Amino acid sequence: MTAMDVATTEALADKSRAIRRRRYRLLSVEVAFPVLVVVAVGVWTASAGLYFIPPLTGVLVAFQENWLFARMASDVLPSLSRMMIGFIGAVVIGVVVGFVLGQAHRLQAMFAPVLEFLRAIPAVALIPLVIIVLGLDDTAKVILITFICLWPVLLNTEAAIRGMDPGLRETARVYGIHWFRYELQVALPAAAPQIFAGMRTSLSLALIMVVVSEMMAGGNGIGVFVLQSQRSFAITDMWSGIVLIGIFGYVFNLLLIVVENRVLAWHHGANTAVE
Amino acid sequence: MSVAAVKDRAPVTGSRRKPLLPLPTNFRSRLIYGIVGTLLTLGAAQLLVSTQIIDERFVPLPTTALARLLELAWTPVFWAGVGGTMQGWAMGLFLAIVIALPLGFLIGTNDYLFAATRPVVEFLRPIPSVALIPVAILMLGIGMESKVFLVTLACLWPLLIQTIYGLRAIDPTLTATAQSFRIPRRLQLRSIVLPAILPYLATGFRIAATVALIVAVTAELVIGSPGIGGDILLAQSSGAVVTLYALVFAAGLIGVILNVLLQIVERRLLRWHPTYREAAP
């Protein structure tokens, strides 16, 4: 081994050590900063003495009192079940209609303007309509959530089916694959990544709609609880509800990403170069 | 990619018989198909209501609702409502841009800041801004301030995230090349950074602009502040069903117009970008 080689190996080792050190620094910053933020918020809210922004510790106590698990059955479960039923209904309808419109070009061309219009209505504006037509009960809220969550799934499915490689369809035809098997085993996997993208948008919409519809139509649920707390100036209770909604938003997003990675593992694996 | 873009390709048909209707391949035939479909939908609704299958107390005839909308379009009250909504939309969007772009630039160009803020942003982003409506009412009242606050908050995340990821997705070879040629920073900014992040910013802006309209109307509906959402709430509580439908229809039209405008602007701005070059009709 010449002196030159030794020098290069040492330089390389130095470099990799520097990279590793840098990675540790980045990681520690990534862990430390959020902790710092939480502590700062705690200290600030405790010392600021603002009426509308109560101490964080108080909010956490209220959170524990309200949601673990006193109001679980009366408010949380109704909200969540409405949300999930509406969401699942939207996914089923959206995928089926998306499949049809993605392959029936004439039908798609005919109803594209109508769909674009329905999609463009600010979802919440429909709440008063639905209240008039269907009343204030659970069915109304679920239908509302379904209607709103429908569009991202439907339009994404349709675009995915339409954009599919025509070779897939032709190959399936040549091999005489039954149309139902083709849809299920060829078209569905091919469209899955885009369907999931639509589902992610829909799920966050579902949470928003369940909260807003409860705020406007009343009954029970997290949205009602938050608004009632605000009206009765139960500020810490109100914040505990907001924290819960925030946690739900975060958890649902995470959950869908986990499911997506599971279901689409083959896709991500096959397209690592693309991603 | 635009949803409306259809790839022209030969249809795979098993049978050789002539199709009943030509396939919608160009813009003109799509337009004709679209008009037919819209008329069919309206006609079906008209038929269902006029034959009493759907109760007219709940769903008015489409023609009645459209006529009411035309009537409303001549009243200053209607336009004041639209103006109120659009004012909240524009102010919130503007504030979000002013906050998100510099912040995103800082975070996107600094690895340490990116690592530090990523968990915080990822945690705050999925929180629906409507959850904060009660807080906004308490702290900012029921007027324009609350609306602008909620719109800004909702628009912040897509803009911030698109800026950060756009900056981080710049090809390192480009920046390394620019550095070794000692290209001045300002020129780098204009000829490398800007073209690289513009598609990301356009996406962020499109998402933010749509979200802004939804949140503005939501805030009005829940809070009851002036705007088209407030008008809808008023029509509902006074039982003016026809006006209610006309207003919801108007809200949908605003949404459609916004979408079309955004598409035009995006296409103009990103004419040079490969996706848009290919998609051009």
Boltz contact constraints between the chains, C-beta under 6 A:
constraints:
  - contact:
      token1: [A, 26]
      token2: [B, 115]
      max_distance: 6.0
  - contact:
      token1: [A, 29]
      token2: [B, 112]
      max_distance: 6.0
  - contact:
      token1: [A, 29]
      token2: [B, 115]
      max_distance: 6.0
  - contact:
      token1: [A, 29]
      token2: [B, 116]
      max_distance: 6.0
  - contact:
      token1: [A, 30]
      token2: [B, 115]
      max_distance: 6.0
  - contact:
      token1: [A, 33]
      token2: [B, 116]
      max_distance: 6.0
  - contact:
      token1: [A, 34]
      token2: [B, 119]
      max_distance: 6.0
  - contact:
      token1: [A, 34]
      token2: [B, 120]
      max_distance: 6.0
  - contact:
      token1: [A, 37]
      token2: [B, 120]
      max_distance: 6.0
  - contact:
      token1: [A, 52]
      token2: [B, 138]
      max_distance: 6.0
  - contact:
      token1: [A, 52]
      token2: [B, 139]
      max_distance: 6.0
  - contact:
      token1: [A, 105]
      token2: [B, 23]
      max_distance: 6.0
  - contact:
      token1: [A, 106]
      token2: [B, 21]
      max_distance: 6.0
  - contact:
      token1: [A, 109]
      token2: [B, 24]
      max_distance: 6.0
  - contact:
      token1: [A, 109]
      token2: [B, 30]
      max_distance: 6.0
  - contact:
      token1: [A, 109]
      token2: [B, 33]
      max_distance: 6.0
  - contact:
      token1: [A, 110]
      token2: [B, 33]
      max_distance: 6.0
  - contact:
      token1: [A, 110]
      token2: [B, 36]
      max_distance: 6.0
  - contact:
      token1: [A, 110]
      token2: [B, 37]
      max_distance: 6.0
  - contact:
      token1: [A, 111]
      token2: [B, 37]
      max_distance: 6.0
  - contact:
      token1: [A, 112]
      token2: [B, 34]
      max_distance: 6.0
  - contact:
      token1: [A, 113]
      token2: [B, 34]
      max_distance: 6.0
  - contact:
      token1: [A, 113]
      token2: [B, 38]
      max_distance: 6.0
  - contact:
      token1: [A, 114]
      token2: [B, 38]
      max_distance: 6.0
  - contact:
      token1: [A, 114]
      token2: [B, 41]
      max_distance: 6.0
  - contact:
      token1: [A, 117]
      token2: [B, 252]
      max_distance: 6.0
  - contact:
      token1: [A, 117]
      token2: [B, 256]
      max_distance: 6.0
  - contact:
      token1: [A, 120]
      token2: [B, 252]
      max_distance: 6.0
  - contact:
      token1: [A, 120]
      token2: [B, 255]
      max_distance: 6.0
  - contact:
      token1: [A, 120]
      token2: [B, 256]
      max_distance: 6.0
  - contact:
      token1: [A, 120]
      token2: [B, 259]
      max_distance: 6.0
  - contact:
      token1: [A, 121]
      token2: [B, 251]
      max_distance: 6.0
  - contact:
      token1: [A, 121]
      token2: [B, 252]
      max_distance: 6.0
  - contact:
      token1: [A, 121]
      token2: [B, 255]
      max_distance: 6.0
  - contact:
      token1: [A, 122]
      token2: [B, 213]
      max_distance: 6.0
  - contact:
      token1: [A, 122]
      token2: [B, 214]
      max_distance: 6.0
  - contact:
      token1: [A, 122]
      token2: [B, 217]
      max_distance: 6.0
  - contact:
      token1: [A, 122]
      token2: [B, 251]
      max_distance: 6.0
  - contact:
      token1: [A, 124]
      token2: [B, 217]
      max_distance: 6.0
  - contact:
      token1: [A, 124]
      token2: [B, 218]
      max_distance: 6.0
  - contact:
      token1: [A, 124]
      token2: [B, 221]
      max_distance: 6.0
  - contact:
      token1: [A, 125]
      token2: [B, 217]
      max_distance: 6.0
  - contact:
      token1: [A, 125]
      token2: [B, 232]
      max_distance: 6.0
  - contact:
      token1: [A, 125]
      token2: [B, 248]
      max_distance: 6.0
  - contact:
      token1: [A, 125]
      token2: [B, 251]
      max_distance: 6.0
  - contact:
      token1: [A, 128]
      token2: [B, 232]
      max_distance: 6.0
  - contact:
      token1: [A, 128]
      token2: [B, 236]
      max_distance: 6.0
  - contact:
      token1: [A, 129]
      token2: [B, 248]
      max_distance: 6.0
  - contact:
      token1: [A, 132]
      token2: [B, 58]
      max_distance: 6.0
  - contact:
      token1: [A, 133]
      token2: [B, 58]
      max_distance: 6.0
  - contact:
      token1: [A, 155]
      token2: [B, 3]
      max_distance: 6.0
  - contact:
      token1: [A, 159]
      token2: [B, 3]
      max_distance: 6.0
  - contact:
      token1: [A, 166]
      token2: [B, 9]
      max_distance: 6.0
  - contact:
      token1: [A, 169]
      token2: [B, 12]
      max_distance: 6.0
  - contact:
      token1: [A, 170]
      token2: [B, 12]
      max_distance: 6.0
  - contact:
      token1: [A, 207]
      token2: [B, 128]
      max_distance: 6.0
  - contact:
      token1: [A, 208]
      token2: [B, 128]
      max_distance: 6.0
  - contact:
      token1: [A, 208]
      token2: [B, 130]
      max_distance: 6.0
  - contact:
      token1: [A, 211]
      token2: [B, 130]
      max_distance: 6.0
  - contact:
      token1: [A, 212]
      token2: [B, 130]
      max_distance: 6.0
  - contact:
      token1: [A, 212]
      token2: [B, 218]
      max_distance: 6.0
  - contact:
      token1: [A, 215]
      token2: [B, 222]
      max_distance: 6.0
  - contact:
      token1: [A, 226]
      token2: [B, 134]
      max_distance: 6.0
  - contact:
      token1: [A, 227]
      token2: [B, 134]
      max_distance: 6.0
  - contact:
      token1: [A, 230]
      token2: [B, 134]
      max_distance: 6.0
  - contact:
      token1: [A, 238]
      token2: [B, 134]
      max_distance: 6.0
  - contact:
      token1: [A, 242]
      token2: [B, 131]
      max_distance: 6.0
  - contact:
      token1: [A, 245]
      token2: [B, 131]
      max_distance: 6.0
  - contact:
      token1: [A, 246]
      token2: [B, 127]
      max_distance: 6.0
  - contact:
      token1: [A, 249]
      token2: [B, 126]
      max_distance: 6.0
  - contact:
      token1: [A, 249]
      token2: [B, 127]
      max_distance: 6.0
  - contact:
      token1: [A, 249]
      token2: [B, 128]
      max_distance: 6.0
  - contact:
      token1: [A, 250]
      token2: [B, 123]
      max_distance: 6.0
  - contact:
      token1: [A, 250]
      token2: [B, 126]
      max_distance: 6.0
  - contact:
      token1: [A, 253]
      token2: [B, 126]
      max_distance: 6.0
